[in-house]
Amino acid sequence: MKAEDIKKILIAGAGTMGRSIGLSCVTSGYAIVLYDINDDIPAKARDIMNKKIDKMADFGMMPKDKAESFKNNITATTDLAAAGADADVVSESIPEDPDIKGDFFAELNKVCPARTIFTTNASSLVPSMFADKTGRPEKFLAWHFHPGFKLVDVMGHPGTSPETVETVQRFSELIGHSPIVLKQEKAGYVFNSLLNPWFLAALNLASRDIASPEDVDRSWKEITASPLGPFEMMDYVGLETVWRITDFWAKKRNDHQAKLSADLLKKYVDRGE
């Protein structure tokens, strides 16, 4: 399948990331289906996206009639079979766990057409960890977005076909994004591979009670003249996402320092901060 043949995108996981990806697709003229296992999430996600589109029209970013057309191209459902029935591409943004993702794609493979390309928005995992479970490893890769930015990572695994990489790379451009195609698998892609050590150093300082998160941020910002410190950047990325990634690797590697960092993050997540 060529990028120009794509008509409908299934957004699996209708949280912040899913909505962001869906908005890029729908405002580029594509139909999207918002799917989530939680009953109230898809409809809420559609409402949030509709309001965002209305604001874009109010600010003159698109004509009013175009905004209505975009909103009419958003479907919300908790029925996986209905969601996958005629999807050309799946963008998955569900919890950062290879078993959960693998099991989800195995179910998705039963309901999607043979042509459907499967993609994961995983932040810290690589597609080969669960490619075999997809039932179509040649049509599976990582398609990783950065909220608020146009950069997108396209990363295949050893079994991904060149055609699939080319199609997703081209489709990224069609929705107004700038793709970086990785030559081989790398957890964290390019930007996150630079960002994660920064996060870990900050968490190390705070979790060992060497300095408070506020002072870590202040130290970084005053020296570098950056608008955000590492903990403020974690807030921007999403503390729960950072916690899930840190906790996963702490357990996988039996890493004591990573566990301390994950425990610190969990306190803030549990308090809703």
N, C-alpha and C positions, 0 to 999 in steps of 0.2 A: 504494500500500500504506500502511495506517495502522500506527502504532506497535504497536497492540494485535494486529496480525496477525503480528508478528515472533515466530518460534519458535526459529530457529537462527542463530548468528553464526559466521562463519568468521574465525578469528584468523590472519592471514597474517604470519608472522614471530613465532616462539615464544620470543623472548628476554625480557628483563626487562619491557619495555613491553607486549609481547603478553600475557605472563602476567598482568600487572596488570589490563589491560583484560578479559582472559578471566575473571579472578576476579570482577570486578564483575558481569559478565554471568551467570556460572554460579550465583553465590550469590544472584542475583535470580530464579532459577528458569528460566533459559534454557539450551538445549543449545548447546555450543560445539564447534568443530572446530579443533584446533591444527595448523597447517600450517607446515612449514619445508622449505627445499630441502636442508638438511643432514640426513643420515640419522638421526643419534642425537638431534637436538634436540627434536622433538615429544614423544617418549616421556619424555625427561628433564624437559621442561616439565610434562608431565602429572603425573609423580611429585612434582615440587616443589609443584605446585598442590594435589595430594592431601594432602601433608604440611601445607600451610598451612591447608587446610580442617579437617583433624584437630585442629590446634592451636586453631583458632577454636572448635571444638566443646568441646575440653578447657577452654577459658577461659569456657565458658558462653555464647558468642556465638550458638550455634545448637544445636538438639537433635541428638543423635547420629544418629538415623534420617534427619534432614534432611541431615546432612553426607554420609551414604552416598548419598542421592539425588542430591546435587550432584555427587559424584565419578563417579557412573554417567552423568552428562550430559556428561562430557568425553571426546572422541575425539581421537586423535593420528594423524597420517598425513603421509607425504611424497608422496602421490598427489594432484596438484592437481585432477584430474577428479573424484575421489571427494570431495575436500574441498569443492568448489564445487557439487556436484550439486543439493543442495536448500537451499543457504544463502539466507537472507533478507537478511542484511547481511554485508558484508565489512569488517573493520577491518584495515588494512594498516600494518605497522610494520617495513618492510624498509629497507635502507641509504638514506641521505639523498642520493639522486641522481635527478634527474628522468628520465633515460634508463632507469635500472634500474626505477624505479617505473612508468614508462609502458609499458615492454615487459612487465612483470609483469601489469599490468591488461589489456593486449591479449590475453595468453594466458588470463587469467581470464575475459574476456568470452566466450571460446569454450565454456566449460564451465558457466557459471552460468545459472540461469533468467533470463528477461527481467525478472522482478520484482525481482531482487536489487539492492539499493542498495550502491554501492561507496563506501568512505570511506578517507581517508588520515590517518595520525597524524603526517604530516610536521611537523617543528619549524620549519624555516626556508624551506620552499618554499610556493608557492601552487598551488591545484589547477588553475588555468588553464594551468600549465606542461605538464601532460600529460593534460588532460581529454579531448582529442580521441582519444587512444590508447585510452581506456577503452571506446570503442564505444557508450557510453551517457552522454554528458556531462550530460544532464538529471538523471540519477540518481547523480551523483558530487559529493562535497564533502569538505572537510577536517573530521575529527572528532578533535580533538586533546586528549589527556589529560595530566594532571599527576600523576605517581606519588605516591601517599600523600595526595592531596587530592581533594576531590569536584568541584572546578571542571573544566569541560570546554568547549572552544571548538567552536562549530559555524560553519563558514565556507564558504559557497558560492562559485562563480565566476559570471561573467555568464550562463552557460548552465544553471546549476542550477535546477531547477523549484522553485517555492515549496512544493509538496507534499513534496518530498524534504527540504527544510530543516525543515518543520514535523514530519515524521515522525521525523527524527533528534533534533530538539529534544525532542520528547515522549518518545522512547525513552530519552534521557539521563536524564530524570526518573524513568522506570520502573526504571532500574537504580541509583537513589539518587544521581544526580549533579546538579549545578547548572550548567545550560548558559548560556553567553554566546553570543548570536548576533551575529556581526559583520555590519555593514551593507555592507561591501565587503571585497575581498581586502586582506590586510596580512600580509606575511611576518613571522613572530614573534607574530602574534595580538596580544593585549592584554598579558598578563603578560610574555611573552618580549620584547616590544618595550621594556618597562621594564628587564628583566633583562640583555639583551644588551649595552647600552652599559656597564653595570657590569662585566661580564665583560671586555669589550674594553679598558677602562681599566686593569684589573688586569693583563691580559696584556701590555699596552703597557709597563707599569712593569717587569714581570719579564723580558720578552723583550729589553728594552734594557739589562738588568742595572742598573737604577736601584735596585731593591729586590728582596729574595728573596720568593717566594710566601708564606713564613711571616710575613715582616714586613708584607707587604701585608694579609694576613688580620688580623694583630694590630692594625694601625693602624685598620682598619675596625671591628673588634669593640670595641676600647677606647673609641673615640669615640662609637659609636652604641649600645653595649650590646647588639649583636646576637649571637645564639649562633653564627652562621656568618659567616666572611669569604667573599669572592668565590671563592677557590680551593677552599675547603671546600664551597661550594655547587656548584662544577663537579664535584667528586667525587660529590656527592649526585645530581646530574643524570646523571652518567656521563661520564667524561673522553673516552671514545672518541666519544660523541655530539657533545660540544663540539668535539673535534678535527675530525670529519667536516664539521660545519657551517662552522667557521672555514676549513678547507682548501678547501671548495667555493667560498666567496665570495672567498677569496684568488685562486684561479685564474680565476674568472669576471670579477673586476674588475681583475685584474693588480695587486693591492694589496700593496705591499712590506711594510708593517707587519703586515697580516693574515697574510702568509706567515711572518714572524718568529714571530708568535703561534702559528700552526699548527705550525711546526717545534718550538717549545718543548713544546707539548702532545703532539706525536708522541713525544718522548723519554720522557715519562712513560707513555704508552700502551704503547710498545714494552717498557718495563721492567715492565709489569703493575701499575703503581702507581695 
